[in-house]
């Protein structure tokens, strides 16, 4: 086979892989908590304070083919497939071994202080180099066990690795050494929420909300946790503090609709519609729910058309 033919086949293979990656990025299931994703899609911030893994969906889709190609040619990402055993090794790794996975252009912190390891770990975390971040942050926490920020960021790194139990342990250590840090309490609260411990999540998030009463992310996380406890009216108040009365009602209505509680969802959508009768979102959802529950007296056009014209009949409670 000629060199030109081999090159042509190789290029075709690259294009195919790129196209496949593009399709996968656009169609795969969203990561993270579904309710949090739903309200984030509507413009409300939720999740961990340091959570940047979601990013912009369009950017992720565009970047996916290039990441796939990078995986073809680079093999220095093997450590990203970390297991619990790997994590245990990181937590007890001697300082002399930490620099083995560093890029040559990175300044080594082998003999650095706890604060220097913390700074390096934070930078790796921001750049998505999770294993390097865990190594550095583990070293920082080992050198200074009371360094709350190291434990907090270590929890964020573990969360991004999908290691929920280890993330929770790290957040708890961070809160132990700094119980007045709102963002650490938020991270612990959201971690508890994601693991189904809703009452404990509400407790931590309410403490965080007292420390940072205007923090949108904390207030939305608290609203999500209260919804899981069935306290929808209270949840609406926190959603409203985060994004306004209209958004507060819409967020609760959306979650109720996802739960299949259409009648309750209608109540909150109606409240949102009364605040902003020009809202296409509220009117469309009301029309759809009225149709689904048999509350429209006559056939109507599509929900989007009705929402645009404002011709929504609010037919009782």
KEBATOR-685609 format. One line per 3 residues: number of its first residue (from 1); their letters; for each residue x, z negated, y negated of N, C-alpha, C. Coordinates in steps of 0.1 Angstrom, whole numbers, plus 5000, padded with zeros to 4 digits. Layout:
NUM) a) X,Z,Y,X,Z,Y,X,Z,Y  ...
# end
This chain:
1) xxx) 5009,5000,5012,5000,5000,5000,5009,5000,4988  5006,5009,4978,5014,5010,4966,5013,4998,4957  5022,4996,4948,5022,4985,4939,5010,4986,4930
4) xxx) 5007,4998,4925,4995,5000,4916,4982,4996,4923  4981,4999,4936,4969,4996,4943,4968,4981,4944  4979,4974,4947,4979,4959,4949,4975,4953,4936
7) xxx) 4980,4958,4925,4977,4953,4911,4962,4955,4908  4957,4967,4912,4942,4969,4909,4934,4960,4917  4937,4958,4930,4929,4949,4938,4930,4935,4933
10) xxx) 4941,4931,4928,4943,4917,4923,4935,4915,4910  4935,4925,4901,4927,4924,4889,4912,4923,4892  4908,4932,4902,4894,4931,4906,4890,4917,4911
13) xxx) 4899,4911,4919,4896,4898,4924,4895,4888,4913  4904,4889,4903,4903,4880,4891,4890,4881,4884  4886,4894,4882,4873,4896,4875,4861,4890,4883
16) xxx) 4862,4892,4896,4851,4887,4904,4850,4872,4903  4862,4865,4904,4862,4851,4904,4857,4846,4890  4861,4853,4879,4857,4849,4866,4842,4850,4865
19) xxx) 4836,4861,4870,4822,4863,4869,4814,4852,4877  4820,4849,4888,4814,4838,4897,4814,4825,4889  4825,4822,4883,4826,4809,4876,4817,4809,4864
22) xxx) 4815,4820,4857,4805,4821,4846,4791,4818,4851  4788,4824,4862,4774,4822,4868,4772,4807,4872  4782,4802,4878,4781,4788,4883,4780,4778,4871
25) xxx) 4787,4781,4860,4787,4772,4849,4773,4772,4842  4767,4783,4843,4754,4785,4836,4742,4780,4844  4744,4779,4857,4733,4776,4866,4734,4763,4873
28) xxx) 4745,4756,4873,4746,4744,4881,4739,4733,4874  4736,4722,4882,4729,4711,4878,4737,4703,4867  4730,4698,4857,4736,4691,4846,4742,4678,4852
31) xxx) 4753,4674,4847,4759,4661,4851,4752,4650,4843  4753,4637,4849,4749,4626,4842,4734,4622,4844  4730,4612,4836,4716,4608,4837,4706,4618,4831
34) xxx) 4696,4621,4839,4686,4632,4834,4679,4629,4822  4674,4616,4820,4667,4612,4808,4676,4613,4796  4689,4608,4798,4699,4609,4787,4701,4624,4783
37) xxx) 4702,4632,4793,4704,4647,4790,4693,4653,4782  4681,4648,4786,4669,4654,4780,4668,4650,4765  4671,4637,4762,4670,4634,4748,4682,4639,4740
40) xxx) 4693,4641,4747,4705,4647,4740,4702,4661,4737  4695,4668,4746,4692,4682,4743,4683,4684,4731  4675,4673,4729,4666,4673,4717,4673,4668,4704
43) xxx) 4685,4665,4705,4693,4661,4694,4696,4646,4692  4693,4638,4702,4696,4624,4701,4709,4621,4709  4717,4612,4704,4730,4609,4710,4727,4597,4720
46) xxx) 4733,4598,4732,4732,4588,4742,4745,4588,4750  4746,4577,4759,4757,4577,4768,4768,4568,4763  4780,4569,4769,4792,4561,4765,4797,4566,4751
49) xxx) 4802,4556,4744,4807,4559,4731,4818,4569,4731  4826,4568,4742,4838,4577,4743,4835,4589,4752  4822,4592,4754,4818,4602,4764,4818,4616,4757
52) xxx) 4829,4624,4760,4829,4638,4754,4829,4648,4765  4826,4644,4777,4827,4653,4789,4817,4664,4788  4805,4661,4782,4794,4671,4782,4798,4683,4773
55) xxx) 4801,4679,4760,4806,4689,4751,4795,4699,4748  4799,4711,4743,4789,4721,4740,4787,4730,4752  4775,4732,4756,4772,4739,4768,4777,4754,4768
58) xxx) 4776,4760,4756,4780,4774,4755,4795,4774,4756  4802,4765,4750,4817,4765,4751,4821,4763,4766  4814,4754,4773,4817,4752,4787,4815,4764,4795
61) xxx) 4805,4772,4793,4802,4784,4800,4813,4795,4797  4816,4796,4785,4826,4806,4781,4840,4802,4787  4843,4789,4787,4856,4785,4792,4857,4785,4807
64) xxx) 4846,4785,4814,4846,4783,4829,4855,4794,4836  4853,4807,4833,4862,4816,4840,4876,4814,4838  4880,4810,4826,4895,4808,4824,4900,4796,4831
67) xxx) 4891,4785,4832,4895,4774,4840,4896,4777,4855  4887,4786,4860,4888,4790,4874,4901,4798,4876  4905,4807,4867,4917,4814,4868,4929,4805,4868
70) xxx) 4928,4795,4859,4939,4785,4858,4941,4778,4871  4930,4775,4878,4932,4768,4891,4938,4777,4902  4937,4791,4899,4943,4800,4909,4958,4799,4908
73) xxx) 4963,4798,4896,4978,4799,4894,4985,4786,4892  4978,4775,4890,4985,4763,4887,4981,4753,4898  4990,4746,4903,4987,4736,4914,4991,4722,4909
76) xxx) 4993,4720,4896,4996,4706,4892,4984,4698,4889  4972,4703,4893,4960,4695,4891,4955,4688,4904  4964,4688,4914,4960,4682,4927,4956,4668,4926
79) xxx) 4962,4660,4917,4959,4646,4915,4945,4644,4910  4939,4654,4904,4926,4652,4899,4915,4649,4910  4919,4652,4922,4909,4649,4933,4913,4635,4938
82) xxx) 4910,4625,4930,4914,4611,4932,4904,4604,4941  4909,4596,4950,4900,4587,4958,4902,4573,4954  4894,4564,4960,4895,4550,4958,4909,4545,4961
85) xxx) 4915,4550,4972,4929,4546,4976,4939,4550,4965  4937,4562,4960,4946,4567,4949,4945,4557,4937  4933,4553,4934,4931,4544,4922,4938,4531,4924
88) xxx) 4937,4526,4936,4944,4513,4939,4959,4515,4938  4965,4527,4941,4979,4529,4939,4982,4529,4924  4973,4536,4916,4976,4536,4902,4977,4522,4896
91) xxx) 4968,4513,4901,4967,4500,4895,4979,4491,4898  4986,4495,4909,4998,4487,4913,5011,4495,4911  5010,4507,4905,5022,4516,4904,5033,4510,4896
94) xxx) 5045,4510,4900,5056,4505,4892,5058,4514,4880  5063,4508,4869,5064,4516,4857,5073,4528,4858  5083,4527,4867,5093,4538,4869,5086,4550,4875
97) xxx) 5074,4549,4881,5068,4561,4887,5058,4568,4878  5055,4562,4867,5044,4567,4859,5047,4581,4853  5060,4583,4850,5064,4596,4843,5065,4608,4852
100) xxx) 5063,4606,4865,5065,4617,4875,5055,4628,4873  5043,4625,4868,5033,4636,4866,5032,4640,4852  5041,4636,4843,5040,4640,4829,5046,4654,4827
103) xxx) 5041,4661,4817,5047,4673,4813,5060,4670,4807  5070,4680,4808,5083,4678,4802,5083,4676,4787  5073,4681,4780,5073,4680,4766,5066,4668,4761
106) xxx) 5061,4659,4770,5055,4647,4767,5066,4636,4766  5064,4627,4756,5074,4616,4755,5070,4605,4766  5080,4602,4774,5078,4592,4784,5076,4578,4778
109) xxx) 5067,4571,4785,5064,4557,4780,5068,4547,4792  5077,4551,4800,5081,4543,4812,5085,4529,4808  5093,4528,4797,5098,4515,4793,5091,4510,4781
112) xxx) 5079,4516,4778,5071,4512,4766,5064,4499,4767  5058,4495,4756,5051,4483,4756,5036,4486,4761  5029,4475,4762,5015,4477,4766,5007,4486,4756
115) xxx) 5010,4484,4743,5003,4492,4733,5007,4506,4734  5020,4509,4737,5024,4523,4738,5018,4530,4750  5016,4522,4761,5009,4528,4773,4995,4530,4769
118) xxx) 4989,4521,4762,4975,4523,4757,4973,4535,4749  4982,4537,4740,4981,4549,4731,4983,4562,4739  4992,4562,4749,4994,4574,4757,4982,4576,4766
121) xxx) 4976,4565,4771,4964,4567,4780,4952,4572,4772  4951,4567,4759,4940,4572,4751,4941,4587,4748  4954,4591,4746,4956,4606,4743,4953,4614,4755
124) xxx) 4957,4610,4767,4955,4617,4779,4940,4618,4782  4933,4607,4779,4918,4606,4781,4911,4616,4772  4916,4617,4759,4910,4627,4750,4912,4641,4754
127) xxx) 4923,4643,4761,4927,4657,4765,4922,4660,4779  4914,4651,4785,4908,4653,4798,4918,4652,4810  4930,4646,4808,4939,4644,4818,4937,4630,4824
130) xxx) 4926,4629,4833,4921,4616,4837,4931,4608,4845  4938,4615,4854,4947,4607,4863,4958,4601,4855  4964,4609,4846,4974,4604,4837,4969,4593,4829
133) xxx) 4957,4594,4824,4951,4584,4816,4950,4571,4824  4945,4572,4836,4943,4560,4844,4956,4554,4847  4967,4562,4850,4980,4556,4852,4985,4548,4840
136) xxx) 4984,4554,4828,4989,4547,4816,4980,4535,4813  4967,4536,4813,4958,4525,4810,4960,4514,4820  4961,4517,4833,4963,4507,4843,4976,4499,4840
139) xxx) 4987,4507,4836,4999,4500,4832,4998,4491,4820  4990,4496,4810,4988,4488,4798,4981,4475,4802  4970,4476,4810,4962,4464,4814,4970,4455,4823
142) xxx) 4979,4460,4831,4988,4452,4839,4998,4444,4831  5003,4450,4820,5013,4444,4812,5006,4434,4803  4994,4436,4798,4987,4427,4790,4972,4427,4794
145) xxx) 4969,4418,4804,4956,4417,4810,4945,4414,4800  4948,4409,4788,4938,4406,4778,4936,4417,4768  4942,4429,4771,4941,4440,4762,4927,4447,4765
148) xxx) 4917,4443,4758,4903,4448,4761,4902,4463,4760  4908,4469,4750,4907,4483,4748,4912,4491,4760  4923,4486,4766,4928,4493,4778,4918,4492,4790
151) xxx) 4911,4481,4792,4901,4480,4802,4889,4489,4799  4885,4489,4786,4874,4497,4782,4876,4512,4784  4888,4517,4780,4891,4531,4782,4893,4534,4797
154) xxx) 4898,4525,4804,4900,4527,4818,4886,4529,4825  4876,4521,4820,4862,4523,4825,4857,4536,4822  4860,4542,4810,4856,4555,4806,4862,4565,4815
157) xxx) 4875,4564,4818,4881,4573,4827,4875,4573,4841  4873,4561,4846,4867,4560,4859,4853,4566,4859  4845,4564,4848,4832,4569,4847,4832,4585,4849
160) xxx) 4842,4591,4842,4843,4605,4842,4848,4610,4856  4854,4601,4863,4858,4605,4877,4847,4603,4887  4836,4597,4882,4825,4594,4891,4826,4582,4899
163) xxx) 4835,4573,4895,4838,4561,4902,4831,4549,4895  4818,4548,4897,4809,4539,4889,4813,4525,4891  4816,4521,4903,4819,4506,4906,4832,4502,4898
166) xxx) 4842,4510,4899,4854,4507,4892,4852,4507,4877  4844,4517,4872,4841,4517,4858,4834,4504,4853  4825,4500,4861,4817,4487,4858,4827,4475,4857
169) xxx) 4836,4475,4867,4846,4464,4868,4854,4464,4855  4859,4476,4851,4868,4477,4839,4860,4473,4827  4848,4477,4825,4840,4474,4813,4837,4459,4813
172) xxx) 4835,4453,4824,4832,4438,4825,4845,4430,4820  4857,4435,4824,4869,4429,4820,4871,4430,4805  4867,4442,4800,4869,4444,4786,4860,4435,4778
175) xxx) 4847,4433,4782,4838,4424,4776,4842,4410,4777  4848,4406,4788,4853,4393,4790,4864,4389,4779  4872,4399,4776,4883,4396,4766,4879,4399,4752
178) xxx) 4868,4406,4750,4863,4409,4737,4848,4411,4737  4841,4400,4737,4826,4400,4738,4819,4404,4726  4826,4406,4715,4820,4410,4702,4822,4424,4698
181) xxx) 4827,4433,4708,4829,4447,4705,4816,4455,4709  4809,4460,4699,4797,4467,4702,4798,4479,4712  4809,4487,4710,4811,4499,4718,4814,4496,4732
184) xxx) 4822,4485,4734,4824,4481,4748,4812,4476,4755  4804,4468,4748,4791,4464,4753,4782,4476,4756  4782,4486,4747,4774,4498,4750,4779,4505,4762
187) xxx) 4792,4506,4764,4797,4513,4776,4793,4506,4789  4794,4492,4788,4790,4484,4800,4775,4486,4802  4767,4485,4791,4753,4486,4793,4748,4499,4798
190) xxx) 4754,4510,4794,4751,4523,4799,4755,4525,4813  4766,4519,4817,4771,4520,4831,4761,4512,4840  4756,4501,4836,4746,4493,4843,4733,4501,4844
193) xxx) 4730,4507,4833,4718,4516,4833,4719,4527,4844  4730,4534,4844,4732,4545,4853,4732,4540,4867  4735,4528,4870,4735,4523,4884,4722,4515,4887
196) xxx) 4712,4516,4878,4699,4511,4882,4697,4496,4879  4707,4490,4872,4706,4476,4869,4700,4475,4854  4687,4478,4853,4681,4480,4840,4680,4467,4832
199) xxx) 4677,4456,4838,4675,4444,4830,4689,4439,4825  4699,4440,4833,4713,4436,4828,4717,4446,4817  4713,4459,4819,4717,4469,4809,4710,4466,4795
202) xxx) 4697,4462,4796,4690,4459,4783,4697,4447,4776  4701,4437,4784,4707,4425,4779,4720,4429,4771  4729,4437,4777,4741,4441,4771,4739,4450,4759
205) xxx) 4729,4459,4760,4727,4468,4749,4720,4462,4737  4712,4451,4740,4706,4444,4729,4717,4436,4721  4726,4431,4729,4738,4424,4722,4745,4434,4714
208) xxx) 4747,4446,4719,4755,4457,4712,4747,4461,4699  4734,4462,4700,4725,4466,4689,4726,4455,4678  4727,4443,4681,4728,4432,4671,4741,4434,4663
211) xxx) 4752,4437,4671,4765,4439,4665,4766,4452,4657  4759,4462,4661,4759,4475,4654,4745,4480,4653  4737,4474,4644,4723,4477,4643,4719,4492,4639
214) xxx) 4728,4499,4634,4725,4513,4631,4732,4524,4639  4738,4519,4650,4745,4528,4659,4735,4536,4668  4734,4549,4665,4724,4558,4672,4725,4558,4687
217) xxx) 4738,4559,4692,4740,4560,4706,4735,4547,4713  4739,4535,4707,4735,4523,4713,4720,4521,4714  4713,4525,4702,4699,4523,4702,4692,4533,4711
220) xxx) 4697,4545,4713,4690,4554,4723,4692,4549,4737  4704,4544,4740,4707,4539,4753,4697,4527,4756  4695,4519,4747,4686,4508,4748,4672,4513,4751
223) xxx) 4668,4523,4743,4655,4529,4745,4653,4535,4759  4663,4541,4764,4663,4547,4778,4661,4535,4788  4669,4525,4787,4668,4514,4796,4655,4507,4796
226) xxx) 4649,4505,4784,4636,4499,4783,4625,4508,4789  4627,4521,4788,4617,4530,4795,4617,4528,4810  4629,4526,4816,4630,4524,4830,4623,4511,4834
229) xxx) 4622,4501,4825,4615,4489,4828,4600,4490,4824  4596,4501,4820,4582,4503,4817,4578,4498,4803  4587,4495,4795,4584,4489,4781,4585,4500,4771
232) xxx) 4575,4509,4772,4576,4522,4764,4574,4519,4749  4565,4510,4745,4563,4508,4731,4576,4502,4724  4582,4493,4732,4595,4487,4727,4605,4498,4726
235) xxx) 4606,4506,4736,4616,4517,4736,4614,4526,4724  4601,4529,4721,4599,4538,4710,4604,4532,4697  4604,4519,4695,4609,4513,4683,4624,4515,4682
238) xxx) 4631,4514,4693,4646,4516,4692,4649,4531,4691  4642,4540,4697,4644,4554,4695,4641,4558,4681  4631,4551,4675,4628,4554,4661,4638,4549,4651
241) xxx) 4644,4538,4654,4655,4533,4646,4667,4542,4647  4669,4549,4658,4680,4558,4660,4678,4571,4653  4666,4577,4654,4664,4590,4649,4651,4593,4641
244) xxx) 4644,4582,4637,4632,4584,4630,4619,4582,4638  4608,4580,4632,4595,4577,4639,4591,4589,4648  4592,4601,4642,4588,4613,4650,4596,4614,4663
247) xxx) 4609,4613,4661,4618,4615,4673,4616,4603,4683  4613,4591,4678,4610,4580,4687,4598,4583,4696  4587,4588,4690,4575,4591,4698,4578,4602,4708
250) xxx) 4585,4613,4703,4588,4624,4712,4597,4620,4724  4607,4612,4721,4616,4608,4732,4608,4601,4743  4600,4591,4739,4592,4584,4749,4582,4593,4756
253) xxx) 4575,4602,4748,4566,4611,4754,4573,4620,4765  4585,4625,4761,4592,4634,4771,4595,4627,4784  4600,4614,4783,4603,4607,4795,4590,4604,4803
256) xxx) 4579,4600,4796,4567,4598,4803,4562,4611,4810  4563,4622,4804,4559,4635,4810,4567,4637,4822  4580,4635,4822,4589,4637,4833,4585,4627,4845
259) xxx) 4580,4616,4841,4575,4606,4852,4562,4610,4858  4555,4620,4852,4542,4624,4857,4531,4616,4851  4534,4608,4840,4524,4600,4834,4518,4608,4821
262) xxx) 4510,4618,4824,4506,4627,4814,4497,4620,4803  4488,4611,4807,4479,4605,4798,4487,4597,4788  4497,4589,4793,4505,4581,4784,4514,4590,4775
265) xxx) 4519,4601,4781,4527,4610,4773,4519,4616,4761  4506,4619,4764,4497,4625,4753,4496,4615,4742  4495,4602,4744,4494,4592,4734,4506,4593,4724
268) xxx) 4518,4594,4730,4530,4594,4721,4532,4608,4715  4528,4619,4721,4529,4632,4715,4518,4633,4703  4507,4627,4705,4497,4627,4694,4502,4619,4682
271) xxx) 4509,4608,4685,4515,4600,4674,4525,4609,4666  4533,4616,4674,4543,4625,4668,4537,4636,4660  4526,4641,4665,4519,4652,4659,4513,4648,4645
274) xxx) 4507,4636,4645,4502,4630,4633,4512,4628,4622  4524,4625,4626,4535,4623,4617,4539,4637,4611  4540,4647,4620,4544,4661,4616,4535,4671,4622
277) xxx) 4524,4674,4616,4514,4684,4622,4520,4698,4623  4531,4701,4616,4537,4714,4617,4547,4715,4628  4549,4705,4636,4559,4705,4647,4554,4714,4658
280) xxx) 4561,4724,4661,4558,4733,4672,4560,4726,4686  4570,4717,4686,4573,4710,4699,4561,4701,4702  4557,4693,4693,4546,4683,4696,4533,4691,4700
283) xxx) 4530,4701,4692,4517,4709,4695,4518,4716,4708  4529,4722,4711,4531,4729,4724,4529,4720,4736  4535,4708,4735,4534,4699,4746,4520,4693,4747
286) xxx) 4514,4691,4736,4500,4686,4736,4491,4697,4743  4492,4709,4739,4484,4720,4745,4486,4720,4760  4499,4720,4764,4502,4720,4779,4496,4708,4786
289) xxx) 4497,4696,4780,4491,4685,4787,4476,4685,4787  4470,4689,4776,4456,4690,4775,4451,4700,4786  4458,4711,4788,4454,4720,4798,4455,4714,4812
292) xxx) 4466,4707,4814,4469,4701,4827,4459,4690,4831  4455,4683,4821,4445,4672,4823,4431,4676,4821  4428,4689,4818,4414,4693,4816,4408,4689,4804
295) xxx) 4416,4687,4793,4410,4682,4781,4408,4693,4770  4410,4705,4774,4406,4716,4765,4393,4722,4768  4384,4723,4758,4371,4728,4761,4370,4743,4763
298) xxx) 4380,4750,4759,4379,4765,4761,4393,4770,4763  4394,4782,4769,4408,4788,4771,4415,4790,4758  4428,4788,4758,4436,4790,4745,4447,4800,4748
301) xxx) 4453,4804,4738,4465,4813,4739,4477,4804,4743  4488,4810,4744,4500,4803,4749,4503,4791,4739  4509,4781,4745,4512,4769,4737,4521,4772,4725
304) xxx) 4531,4781,4727,4539,4784,4716,4532,4790,4704  4522,4800,4707,4515,4806,4697,4506,4796,4689  4500,4787,4697,4491,4777,4691,4499,4768,4682
307) xxx) 4511,4764,4687,4520,4755,4679,4524,4761,4666  4527,4774,4667,4531,4781,4655,4520,4782,4644  4508,4784,4649,4497,4785,4639,4491,4772,4636
310) xxx) 4494,4761,4643,4489,4748,4640,4475,4745,4644  4470,4754,4653,4456,4753,4658,4455,4744,4670  4458,4731,4669,4457,4722,4680,4446,4712,4677
313) xxx) 4436,4711,4686,4425,4702,4685,4429,4689,4692  4430,4678,4685,4433,4665,4691,4419,4659,4695  4417,4661,4708,4403,4658,4714,4403,4644,4719
316) xx) 4403,4634,4711,4401,4620,4715,4413,4614,4722  4411,4602,4727,4422,4594,4733,4421,4595,4749
# end
